[in-house]
Amino acid sequence: MPVIPSTKPYRIGRSKTGLGLFATQPIKKGTKIIRYFGPLLDSKKAEDDAIENKYLFELDNRWTIDGSVRENVARYINHSCKPNAESDVKPRKKKIFIRAIKNIAPGEEINYDYGTDYFKAYLKPIGCKCDACEKKRAKKKLEARAERAKQKAKDERKAEKKAKAKAKAKDKAKDKAKDKAKDRSKDKTNPRAKTKATADGATTRGKTKVNAKVGTKSRRPVAGKRVKTKSSPAKTLVSRAKAA
């Protein structure tokens, strides 16, 4: 690990993703914190273009800085999706500086955004470990846990309601069966009541028939009873003459 002079406002320390660079003094917004340096690689040269590592920093389409050397303390600065610093690239001077974009307090880790290409190639496959992404993942986990708990409670309420309805139907069926059993037991223990009810029913039917007969008017004349009929005056005189 390289030795850092005490006059510098940073130190190398342990972070969540390994080693990182931390502020030892307040760093104001806009301050150039450290230079990112290393050998210059020319992409037109086959030997330079064949070099591959995680510390290559492109200046432009041709020139790249190989920051893998130990003297490059800036290589310890980690990536963040919500950084407090940024890379200030100067292609003409072939230099790169890390500059603060926020006020950084002592003890706070210094970080910057590595860019889309680096993120897709190295960070996305394993998952970004920066604080912003960790908080986002933690929030999603909490939301998913809350959603599962909500769904579980809903299912439990539904199952409880179904069980109550089933128990109610079962109790109703039992009560119905008990009532039927009571009716059967009454019929068995009191046969006279049943006989009496049957006889009463027969008597009632007989009375109904008699009443029906009595209430019916016969059109046939009853013997010994004079029946009044309408007759004309001429017939009446003839009848009286015969009688005389």
C-alpha positions as CSV (number, residue, x, y, z in Angstrom):
1,M,0.0,0.0,0.0
2,P,1.5,3.4,-1.0
3,V,2.5,5.9,1.7
4,I,0.4,9.0,1.7
5,P,1.8,12.3,3.1
6,S,-0.1,13.7,6.1
7,T,-0.7,16.9,4.2
8,K,-3.1,15.2,1.8
9,P,-6.8,15.4,2.7
10,Y,-7.4,11.6,2.2
11,R,-6.3,8.2,3.4
12,I,-6.7,4.6,2.2
13,G,-9.1,2.6,4.4
14,R,-11.4,-0.4,4.5
15,S,-14.8,0.0,2.8
16,K,-17.8,-2.3,1.9
17,T,-16.3,-3.3,-1.4
18,G,-12.7,-3.7,-0.2
19,L,-10.3,-0.8,0.0
20,G,-11.4,2.8,-0.5
21,L,-10.3,6.4,-0.2
22,F,-11.6,8.4,2.7
23,A,-11.4,12.1,3.5
24,T,-9.3,13.1,6.5
25,Q,-10.1,16.8,6.2
26,P,-13.2,18.8,5.0
27,I,-13.1,19.0,1.2
28,K,-15.0,21.8,-0.4
29,K,-17.1,21.5,-3.5
30,G,-15.1,22.1,-6.7
31,T,-11.7,21.1,-5.1
32,K,-9.3,19.0,-7.1
33,I,-8.7,16.1,-4.7
34,I,-6.3,13.8,-6.5
35,R,-4.8,13.0,-10.0
36,Y,-5.5,9.7,-11.7
37,F,-2.2,8.8,-13.4
38,G,-0.3,5.9,-14.9
39,P,1.4,4.9,-18.2
40,L,-0.2,6.1,-21.4
41,L,-1.4,3.4,-23.8
42,D,-1.7,4.0,-27.5
43,S,-4.6,2.0,-29.0
44,K,-2.8,2.1,-32.4
45,K,-0.1,-0.1,-31.0
46,A,-0.9,-3.8,-30.8
47,E,1.0,-4.4,-27.5
48,D,-0.7,-1.5,-25.8
49,D,-4.1,-2.4,-27.2
50,A,-3.7,-5.9,-25.9
51,I,-3.5,-4.8,-22.2
52,E,-6.6,-5.5,-20.2
53,N,-7.4,-4.6,-16.5
54,K,-10.0,-2.8,-14.4
55,Y,-7.9,0.4,-14.0
56,L,-7.8,1.5,-17.7
57,F,-9.2,5.1,-18.0
58,E,-9.8,6.3,-21.6
59,L,-8.8,9.9,-22.5
60,D,-10.2,9.6,-26.0
61,N,-10.4,7.1,-28.9
62,R,-6.6,6.7,-29.0
63,W,-5.1,7.4,-25.6
64,T,-5.8,5.5,-22.4
65,I,-4.2,5.7,-18.9
66,D,-3.3,2.5,-17.2
67,G,-3.9,3.3,-13.6
68,S,-3.0,-0.2,-12.2
69,V,0.4,1.1,-10.9
70,R,0.7,1.1,-7.1
71,E,1.7,4.8,-7.0
72,N,-1.7,5.7,-8.4
73,V,-3.6,6.3,-5.1
74,A,-6.7,7.4,-7.1
75,R,-7.3,3.8,-8.2
76,Y,-8.6,3.1,-4.6
77,I,-11.6,5.4,-5.2
78,N,-14.7,3.3,-5.6
79,H,-17.7,3.7,-7.8
80,S,-21.0,5.2,-6.7
81,C,-24.3,5.8,-8.5
82,K,-24.8,8.9,-6.3
83,P,-21.2,10.1,-6.0
84,N,-19.6,13.1,-4.1
85,A,-16.9,13.5,-6.8
86,E,-16.4,13.3,-10.5
87,S,-13.6,12.7,-13.0
88,D,-12.3,15.8,-14.8
89,V,-10.8,14.5,-18.0
90,K,-8.4,16.8,-20.0
91,P,-7.5,14.9,-23.2
92,R,-5.1,17.5,-24.6
93,K,-3.0,17.5,-21.5
94,K,-3.5,13.8,-21.2
95,K,-4.4,14.2,-17.5
96,I,-7.3,13.2,-15.3
97,F,-8.3,14.8,-12.0
98,I,-10.9,13.7,-9.4
99,R,-12.8,16.8,-8.3
100,A,-15.4,17.2,-5.5
101,I,-18.9,18.0,-6.6
102,K,-20.2,18.2,-3.0
103,N,-18.8,19.2,0.3
104,I,-17.1,16.1,1.7
105,A,-16.8,15.7,5.5
106,P,-13.9,14.0,7.3
107,G,-14.4,10.2,7.4
108,E,-16.6,10.2,4.4
109,E,-15.6,7.9,1.6
110,I,-14.7,9.6,-1.7
111,N,-16.4,8.1,-4.8
112,Y,-17.3,8.9,-8.4
113,D,-19.4,7.4,-11.2
114,Y,-17.2,5.0,-13.4
115,G,-19.5,5.4,-16.4
116,T,-21.9,3.2,-18.3
117,D,-19.4,1.0,-20.1
118,Y,-17.5,0.1,-16.9
119,F,-20.8,-0.5,-15.0
120,K,-22.1,-2.9,-17.7
121,A,-18.8,-4.7,-18.0
122,Y,-17.8,-5.2,-14.4
123,L,-20.5,-4.0,-11.9
124,K,-23.8,-5.1,-13.3
125,P,-23.0,-8.8,-13.5
126,I,-22.2,-8.9,-9.7
127,G,-24.4,-6.1,-8.6
128,C,-23.4,-2.6,-7.6
129,K,-22.4,-2.4,-3.9
130,C,-22.5,1.4,-3.5
131,D,-24.6,2.9,-0.7
132,A,-27.3,4.2,-3.1
133,C,-27.8,0.8,-4.7
134,E,-27.7,-1.0,-1.3
135,K,-30.4,1.3,0.0
136,K,-32.5,0.8,-3.1
137,R,-32.2,-3.0,-2.8
138,A,-33.0,-2.8,1.0
139,K,-36.1,-0.7,0.2
140,K,-37.2,-3.2,-2.5
141,K,-36.7,-6.1,0.0
142,L,-38.8,-4.3,2.6
143,E,-41.6,-3.6,0.1
144,A,-41.5,-7.2,-1.1
145,R,-41.6,-8.5,2.5
146,A,-44.5,-6.1,3.3
147,E,-46.4,-7.3,0.1
148,R,-45.9,-10.9,1.1
149,A,-47.1,-10.2,4.6
150,K,-50.2,-8.4,3.2
151,Q,-51.0,-11.3,0.8
152,K,-50.5,-13.8,3.6
153,A,-52.9,-11.9,5.9
154,K,-55.4,-11.7,3.1
155,D,-55.2,-15.4,2.4
156,E,-55.6,-16.1,6.2
157,R,-58.7,-14.0,6.4
158,K,-60.2,-15.7,3.3
159,A,-59.4,-19.1,4.8
160,E,-60.9,-18.1,8.2
161,K,-64.1,-16.8,6.5
162,K,-64.4,-20.0,4.5
163,A,-63.9,-22.2,7.6
164,K,-66.6,-20.2,9.5
165,A,-69.0,-20.6,6.6
166,K,-68.3,-24.3,6.5
167,A,-68.7,-24.7,10.3
168,K,-72.0,-22.8,10.2
169,A,-73.4,-25.0,7.4
170,K,-72.3,-28.1,9.4
171,D,-74.0,-26.8,12.5
172,K,-77.2,-26.1,10.5
173,A,-77.2,-29.6,9.1
174,K,-76.8,-31.0,12.6
175,D,-79.7,-29.0,14.0
176,K,-81.9,-30.1,11.1
177,A,-80.9,-33.7,11.7
178,K,-81.7,-33.3,15.4
179,D,-85.2,-31.9,14.6
180,K,-85.9,-34.8,12.3
181,A,-84.8,-37.3,15.0
182,K,-87.0,-35.6,17.6
183,D,-90.1,-35.8,15.3
184,R,-89.4,-39.5,14.7
185,S,-89.0,-40.2,18.4
186,K,-92.3,-38.4,19.1
187,D,-94.2,-40.6,16.6
188,K,-92.7,-43.8,18.1
189,T,-93.5,-42.9,21.7
190,N,-97.1,-41.6,21.1
191,P,-98.9,-43.9,18.6
192,R,-102.4,-43.0,20.0
193,A,-102.0,-39.4,19.0
194,K,-101.2,-40.5,15.5
195,T,-104.3,-42.9,15.4
196,K,-106.5,-40.1,16.8
197,A,-105.2,-37.7,14.2
198,T,-106.0,-40.2,11.5
199,A,-109.5,-40.9,12.9
200,D,-110.2,-37.2,13.2
201,G,-109.2,-36.8,9.7
202,A,-111.5,-39.6,8.6
203,T,-114.4,-38.1,10.6
204,T,-113.8,-34.7,9.1
205,R,-113.9,-36.1,5.7
206,G,-117.2,-38.0,6.5
207,K,-118.9,-34.9,7.8
208,T,-117.8,-33.0,4.8
209,K,-119.5,-35.6,2.6
210,V,-122.8,-35.6,4.6
211,N,-122.8,-31.8,4.6
212,A,-122.4,-31.9,0.9
213,K,-125.4,-34.3,0.5
214,V,-127.6,-32.2,2.8
215,G,-126.8,-29.0,1.1
216,T,-127.6,-30.4,-2.4
217,K,-131.1,-29.5,-3.6
218,S,-133.0,-32.2,-5.5
219,R,-135.1,-31.3,-8.4
220,R,-137.4,-34.4,-8.0
221,P,-140.8,-33.7,-6.3
222,V,-141.2,-35.2,-2.9
223,A,-144.1,-37.6,-2.4
224,G,-147.2,-36.1,-0.7
225,K,-146.2,-32.6,-1.4
226,R,-148.1,-30.3,-3.6
227,V,-146.1,-28.8,-6.3
228,K,-147.1,-25.4,-7.5
229,T,-147.0,-25.0,-11.2
230,K,-147.9,-22.2,-13.5
231,S,-151.0,-22.8,-15.6
232,S,-153.2,-20.8,-18.0
233,P,-156.8,-19.6,-17.0
234,A,-158.4,-21.8,-19.6
235,K,-156.9,-25.0,-18.1
236,T,-158.0,-24.0,-14.7
237,L,-161.8,-23.7,-15.7
238,V,-161.7,-27.1,-17.4
239,S,-160.3,-28.7,-14.3
240,R,-163.0,-27.2,-12.1
241,A,-165.8,-28.3,-14.5
242,K,-164.5,-31.9,-14.4
243,A,-164.4,-31.8,-10.7
244,A,-168.1,-30.6,-10.5
